[in-house]
């Protein structure tokens, strides 16, 4: 049962509430890092249903990953809005294509291929192109970029993009052969799903009418990551209607290499005349000194937001809205009105329920952002391990600490240093949590226990018994190795059960299976090492960003101004993952497989007062 309209709004801060109340016509929510965009859009949808403006089954919430879609569904269900369709673009398109294909084309839908590699290898052979594994990977990337950019092969060739060691004409020939082989084999790739759905809606009036009758209202998360084909599909879903709300942050556009374009977000007001623009600039994540760095890094750039920690005086919500293209939005940095910790959020009598909780009821372990310089990569990694150990000794739990890198090649030296310091490590992007054998085994046992559990058995007590039988204990093994890795996985499951509170064990297992289906990995009881790309959307109490050197951040192959700006946005994303502690570092020389040449400091450091 959905709550009352006022109850839904009561959980929001003033800026979030303004966004939730903007229900009519095209709406653009510019949501800075840590401002609670998921809370805002789910409450906005629930508020629209509670007021009768929206119909749940006719509302589509779109995002980019199965994990994000699963989180949206979970939150909407908790708000009583479980009838809303929360999907990725690909999932929504595939559902429509599967339904209409037999009716319009006839027969069954062609098989969706998981990997392009084997088809590309055959296509390259037909085109007379020698292609090793790396070349096949690069060819696949170009095929994907062309198709999500909604370009023909001829238009791709005119764009002047290249694949190392292969001429543009040869790449075009491989692409033609690739498309022909797919057709002969009755196969489709994921990009074809979007293209075919868009083509069917555009060319078949009956399909367009049916789709537009089914879905009346659209909400699009992470709109800065929308590609041209996704944008075209959205416009086809809408038709002539204007009931669309987009949410995004220009400064978190970090997937241009995959076809994402922030121009759709920046151009929203031009595309939808009279659109309402709402800003979320009140961060419920990061301390103000961290936000100061982030603000300075992107100051003066189109669409930039000025983030202010919740509770700071001169709340941004009182300022008039500016245009999406206003370059001065980020220029005004927050004033400090005396007192070293005046930026900390205040909790006046406990009335402001939307303010972030503080561990132990106080500001815990806030440190000024810092920068350190080291002789080489190994020295930098050892220093990071020492800093992480200091975090742990200071009471920060390991799962609340992250080390962020630009390249996967930087991971091994950091991982080795942390393991040498006997610090449990979770490398994000390695084997997915739910694919690990010991986790799969544990879930089988939890499902079996569910059959014997009563309706009132508490989740944490029952789960603890099952996991203890599989080797889990309160304390981790003292020695790094397979036993510690197994314990870390079991402990993550135990934490999920503990976080479920009074939830019954049966309900907990059902929700766990939903997470497994959505690949929604839980937080392990270990320090995370992650690339910045993989860290997007996540947060930690303490964040260590390494490799602030030319050639790493910005990366050496960022040659054009646009590519360098994308690297700047990557650093912005890294900085805004931190809640209380942020440390940046660089090495004067490389090593450990990343290169041993002398490195200059990153040009971005000149913009950061460290």
N, C-alpha and C positions, 0 to 999 in steps of 0.2 A: 504494500500500500504506500503510495507516494505521500510525502508529508505535505503540510500546508505550504502555500507560497511563501509566507513570511518565515516559516521555520527553515525553509531552504535558503533564503537570503541571509538569515541570521548567522550562518556559518562562514560568511564571506567578509573580507575587509572592504573598505569603501570603494577602492578601485575595482575589485572583483565584482562587487555588487553592481556597480555601474555597467560592467560588461554583461552581467547576467540579466539585467533589466532591459538591455538593448535587444529586443526580440523581433523587431519589424524591419523588413527590407535587408539590403546588403549591409553586413557589419564586418569590420576588420578589427581584430583584437591584436595589438602589438604587445606581446608578452615577453618581457625580459627574463633572463635566467633566474630561476628560483622564485618567480613571482606567483606560482601556483596556477599555471595555465590549465592543467588537467582538472584540478578542483573547480576552476572557473567554468570550463566548458561543460563539465558534467552537471554542475548545479544550474547552469544556464538552460540546458536541455530539460532538466527536471522541473525547473521553474516554468518553462514554456508549456510543459505538459500540465502542470498544476493549475496554470491560469487558463488552460483551454486553447492557448495559441497554437500549440503543436499537438499532433497525434503521434504517440510513440511508435506504432508500426510503420508510419509514413515518414519517419525521421531517419536519416542516414548520417552516422558519424564516421568519417574517413581518416585513416592515419597510415603510417608507412611500414610498420613492423607488426608481426603477429603478437609480439610481447605487448606493444602499446595498445593494440586492439583488445587484447585480453584484459589489460588493466582498465580500459574504458568500460568494457562490459561489466567487469566486477564492480566498479564504482557506480555505474548506472543502476545495476541491480540493487545495490545497497540503498540507493535513493528511491527505489520503487519504480524505476524507469527501465526495467529489463526488456521491454518490448522493442526498444530502440535497436536498430541494426548498427553495430560497431564493427567495421571491417577495414582491411587494407584495400587500397585501390584494386590490387590484383584479385583479391578474394571476391570483392563485389562484382568486378567485371566477369570473372570466371563463372560465378553463379548465374549471371544473366546470359552469358554465352552458352552455357550448358543447357539452359532452359529453351532458348530461342533457336539454337542451331538445328535440332531435329525438325522444328516447325518451319524454318525458313530455308535452310540449305538441304535438309534431309540427311538421314543416316546419323551415325554417332559422331560426336566431337572428336577430331584428331587427338592423338595422344600428346600430352604435354611432356616435353623432355626435361629431365632434371639437369642435364649438362649439355652444353653445345660442343664439347671438345671433340667427340668422335665424328660428328657431322662436319665440323670445321676441318679436321684432319683429312677426311675424304674430299671435301671441297677444295682444299689446297692442292691435293694430288691431282684433281681434275684440272685445276687452273695452272698446273705446272709450277707451283710455288713450294719450295722446301720449307717445312715448318717444324721446328722442334717444339718442346713443351712451352717454352717461354713465348715463342712466336704465336702459338695457338692461343695462349692466354691473352696476348695483346690483340689478336684478331677478334677474339670474343668480346673484349672490351669495346672495340670500335663498332662492332655490330650492335651491341647493346646501346652505345651512345647514339648511333645513327637512328635507331628505332625509337628510343624514348624521346629523342629530339624531333621526331615526326618528320624525318627527312627521307627522300628517295636516295638510292645509291648515287645517282648523278649529283644531287644536291650535296651529299656527303663529300664526294670527290672535289666539288667546287670549294668546299670549306677549307681545303688544304691541310687536313690532318694527316698524320703519318704514323706508320708502324716501323720500328727500327729494322733496317735491313730489307724492307719490302717496299716497292714503289707503290704510289697511289693507284696506278692502273692495275697492278697485280692485286692489291687489296680489294679493289672494286670487283675484279674478276672472281676472287674467292667469295665475296659476298653474294654475287649472282649465283654461283654454283651452290652455295649454302642454302639459299632460298629455294632453288630448284630441287635439291636433294630432300629438303624438308617436305615439299609438296609431294614428291614421288613416294615418300615413305609415310605420308599422312601423319606428319608430326607438326607440332607447334612449339615455339618457345614462349617464355613468359611475356616477352614484349608483344608477341603476336596476340596474346589474350587481350591486351589493351587496344591494340590496333584493330582487331577484328570486331570487338564490341563497339568501338567508336564507329567503325565503318557500317556495321549493321544498323545502329541507331540513326546514323546520318542518311542511309539509303532506303530504309524500310519504315515508312510512316506508322505502320501498325505497331512495330517494335517501340518506336519513340513514344507513341501515345501510351502504351502499356507501362513502360518504365516510368514515365512522368506521372502517371496516375498512381503508381505504387509509392513513389517517394516524392514528397512535397517540400521537405526541408533538408538542407545539407549543412553539416558542420565539418570543416576540414582542418585538422591539426597539422602542425609543422608545415605551413603553407610555403615557407621559404624553400622547401625541398621539392616542390611540385615541378615535374618535368613538362615540356610542351605537350606530350601526348596525354598525360594525366590532366593537364589544364583543358585540353580540347574535349576530353571525355566528360569532365565536370560540366563544361558548358553545354554539352549535348544532353546530359542528365537534366540540367536546369531548363533547357529550352528558353522561352522568353521570360521565365520567372526570375525573381530576384531574392528568393528566400535562401540566402547562403550566408554563412558566417565562417570567416577564415581566421586562423590563429597562427602567428608566427613571429620570428625575430630575424631581421635581416642579418644581424651579426652572428647568427648561428648557421649561416649558409656555408656548409663545409663539404657538400657533395656535388659541386659543379662538374667534377670529372665524370660523374655518373649521370649527367644530364639535368641536374637540379638547377633552377634559375630563380633567384630572388626577384627578378623583374616582374613576375606575376604579383608578388606581394607589394612591391613598390608602385606598381601600376594599377592597384586595385581601385583607387578612387577615380582614375580615368576610365577604367573599364566599366565600373558601376557608378554612374553619376549620382551624387547625393548620398553615397555610402557614409555610414557612421563609423568613425574611428575612435576606439577606446584604447588607452594605454595602461598597461600593467607595469609599473616601474618600482613597485614596493617589494623588495626581496625579502622573503622569509627564510632564506638559506644563509647568505654570506654576511660576515661582519663588514662594517663600512670600510675599513682600510683595504679589504680585498676588493670591494666594489669600486673604491677610488681608482685602483689600478686598472680594473676592467673599463671604467668610464674613460680614463685617459687614453687607453689603447685604441679606442674606436671614436674618440672625439672628432666631431666635424664631418663624419661620414653619413651619407643619406640614410635615413631611417633609424639611426642610432638612438638608443634610449638612455636616459640617465637613471641608473639604478640607485636606490636609496634603501638602506636597511630599515626594516619595519620598526617604527617607533621613533625615527629621527624627526626632529622638528622641521617645519617647512615641507610637509608631506607633498609629494609630487601630485597627489590626487586633487589638490586645490588649484593646480595650474590649468589654464585653458589648453585644449588640444591643439596640436600643431599639425601641419600637413605631413603626410608620409615622407615626402621628399625633403623636409626641412633639415638642412645640414647642421643646424645649430643646436639640435635637441640635446646632444651629449656634451655641449661645451660647458654647461653650468654645473660645476661640481658642488656637492653638499658642503655647507658651512659647518664648522665645529663650534658649538657655543659653549666653550669652556668644559673642563672636566675630561679626563682621559678616556672615559668610557661612555661619553654622552650619546654615542651612536647605538648603544645597546637597547633592544626593545623593552619598553616598560609594560608591566602588567598591572594595570590599575585596578586593584580590588578583585582581580580575577575575572573582570567583566569582558575583557577583549579576548574571547575564546579563539579567535583566529590567529592570535600571536603565537610564534613558535615556542615550544616548550624548551626549557633550559634544564640540562642534566643537573639533578641535585638542587634545582630551584635557584641556580645562580649561573653567571657567565663562567663557563668552565674552560680554562686553558687557552684564552685568546692571546695570540702573539701577532706582532706586526709582521707583515710579509717581508721576506728576506731573499737575498741572492748570495750564492757562494760560487767561487771559482776554484777549479781543481786542476792538477797537472795533466791528468789523462782520464779516459773513460773509467778505468778500474778504480782510480782514486775517487772519482765522483760517485761511483756505485758504492764503495765502502763508506763514504761520507753519508750517503742516503741511508744505508743500513744503520749507521750510528744514530742518525736523526730519527729513523723509525723506531729504533730501540728506545730512544728518549721519549717519543710519543707514548709507547707502550708503558714505560716506567711511570709516565705522568698520568696514567689512567685511561688513555684512549684505547678502546678495544680494537683488535687487529682488523676486523671487517670495516672499521670506520677510517681506515688509512689507505691511501692509494699512491702509487708511483705512476706517472703518466709519461709516455714517450711518443715521439713522432713516428718512429719506424719500428716494425717488428724486429729488425736486426739489433735494436738497442736492448731488447728484453733479456737475452741470456746473461749478459754481464751483471745486470741488476738482480736477476733471479738468483744467480750464484752467490752474490754478496749477501742477499737476505737469507738464503739457506745456510750459508756459512755462519751467519749470526744466529742460527736456530730460530728464525722467524718464519712461521707458516705463510705460504705464498699461494695465491690463486692467480694464475695468468689468464686474464680474460681473453677469450678467443681460442683457447685450447679446447680439448674435448668438452662439449656442452655438458652441463651438470647432469641433466637427466639421461644422458647417454653413457655415463660412467657405470661400469658393471656393478659396483657395490651399491650405487644408488638405485639402479633398477632392481637389484635383489631386495633391497630394503623396502621398496614400494610394493613388491609382490607380497612380502610378509605383512605390511601394513594393510593391504587390501584383504588378505586372508583374515587378519585380526578384526577387520571391520565386520565381517560376516557373523562373528561370535559376540561382538560388542552390543551392549544395550543402548537404547536411544539416549540415555543420560550419561554414559561414560565420558568423563572429561578428556579432551584431546591430549593434553600434555602428559597426563598420568599414564594413559594407555600407550601412547607413542613411546614414552620413555622406556616402558617395559619391553616393547618390541625391539627398540633400537639397542637396548642394553644386551639383549640376547644375541645381537649381531656384532657386539664388540664395542659399542659406544660406552663411554664413561664420562664423568664430570670433568676430568682433566685430560689433556691431550698427551700422547706419547712424548717422552722426553727427547727422542732421537728422530731427526728428519728421515723420511723415506716412505715406502708404501704404506706402512701402518699409520703414519701421520696423515697421509693423503686420504686413506679410508676413513679415519676418524673425522677429518674435516668435512667430508661429504655427509656422514651420519649426523654430525653436529649441526650442519645446516638444516637437515630435516627436523632435528629436535628444536631448533630455534623457531622454525615455522610453526610447530605445534605449540610452543610456549607463547608465541605472538598471537595465536588464535584465541587466547584468553579463555572465557567460559564456553567456547564452542564445543559441541559434542564431537566425539572422535569420528563418528560416521560422516558428519558434515566436513570435518577437517580433511578426511581422506578424499571425499568428493572434490573439494577445492584443490587438493594436491594433484589429483588426476587432471583437472582443468589446466593447472599450471604446466603440467608435463606436456599436455597436448599443444599448448601455446608456446612451448619452449621458454617459459618465463622463469629463468634461473633464479633461485634464492641467493641471498648473500651468505657466502661461506665465512667461517670463523678464521679468516686469513687476510693478510695484506694483499690488496689487489695490485697487479701490474697490468696496465692496459695501454693500448694506443689511444690517442686523443679521440680519434674517430669512434672507437668502440665505447668510449666513456661518455659520449653525448647522452644527455638525459639522466645521468647518474650524479650522485653527490657523496662526499665524504667529509668527516670532521677535519681531517688533515690530508693535504695534497702536496706531493712533491713532484714538480715538473722538471725533468732533466733535459739536457741538450739544447740550451739556449745559445746556439752558435750558428753562424752562417753555414749553410750546407745541410743543416738539420732542421732548423726552424728559423727562417724559411728553408725549405728543402732545396737542394741544389738545382733541381729541374724546374723550379718555379721561376720562369724567365720573364714573362709578361707582367705588366702592372696588375692585371686582373688575377693572375696566379699568385703573386706576392700578397695581394689583399686577402685571398683565401687563406693563406698561411697566417696572416694576422688574425683572421677570424678563428682559426684553429687555436691559437694561443688564448684568445678571448674565451673560447669554450673551456680550455684547460683551467684557466684562472677561476672561472665561475663555477667549477665543480667543488671548490673549497668552501667549507662553512666557517671554520674558526682559525685554521692555520694554513698558511701557504708558503712554500719554499721553492724558489727557482734556483737552478744551478746550471753550470756549464763546465766543460773541460777545455783546456788550452790545446790539447792534442787528442787524436782519436785513439783507436785500438779496438781490440776484441771484435774484429770483423767489420767495423764501421769506418775504418780509415785512420791512418796515423799522422796525417799532415797537420800542420799548424792550423788552428781554427780561429777566425775572428769572432768577436761577440756578435750575437744576433742584432740586427739593425733595430729590432723592436724594443730592445732594452733602452734605447735613447728616449723612448716615450714613457718609460716607467721610472718614477722617482724612488729608486732602490739604492 
